[in-house]
Amino acid sequence: MKTLNRLMILLAGLFIWSACDEDGDKYFLSSLTSNELIASTDNIVLTEDIAHKNVLSLAWTDRTLAVSSPDFKPTDLLKTAMQVSMSEDFSGTVEESTETSLSKTYNAAELNIVASNLGAEANVASKLYFRLKGTTGNNIAPAYSNVEAVTVTPYKLDTRFATVLDQNSNSTGTMLFSTEDKGVYRGFVGVDAWFNFLVKEANGTV
């Protein structure tokens, strides 16, 4: 009899839990649409003389995502990344950067670093492929934009020099030198006060 009572109590608890689960709030998320990406040019020759000049701009449309609850903002879930590769299908090395606006502009030095990190040969025209990757969670397939191809002729990076940055990643105007061009930098700097510092290499590595 005691066993039967226990079973009845257990079944009642399961029914109550099931009813609560059915009555709970449910939110429905629409599928993420892709962006439409456009580039300002399709051919760029980079030189050190224009290192700080803007040479490429990319802009894109916003994505559409809706949640069934008006109290929840779907934009909190959206993450956008710019991907660049020398492979049209992005099967090779991919440079990726997080984006928070609807456009991105590269100056010559920044684009040259991207091309160099992807393995583009200096003074040789190579195609770089750009696309946007949109995600709403790790368990949901990303949405990709169209691919824009830009022919870029990079210049050779002078990897002998590195820039000294302060603790907030701002340039101090001081350079260090690698005599054997192997990433070992030496130099002397005079400072009034110092907490810590960073070093930024020619390829953008900090």
Summary of the structure (lengths in Angstrom):
residues: 206
radius of gyration: 26.3
end to end distance: 73.1
largest distance: 92.3
contacts: 511
relative contact order: 0.16
helix: 18%
strand: 33%
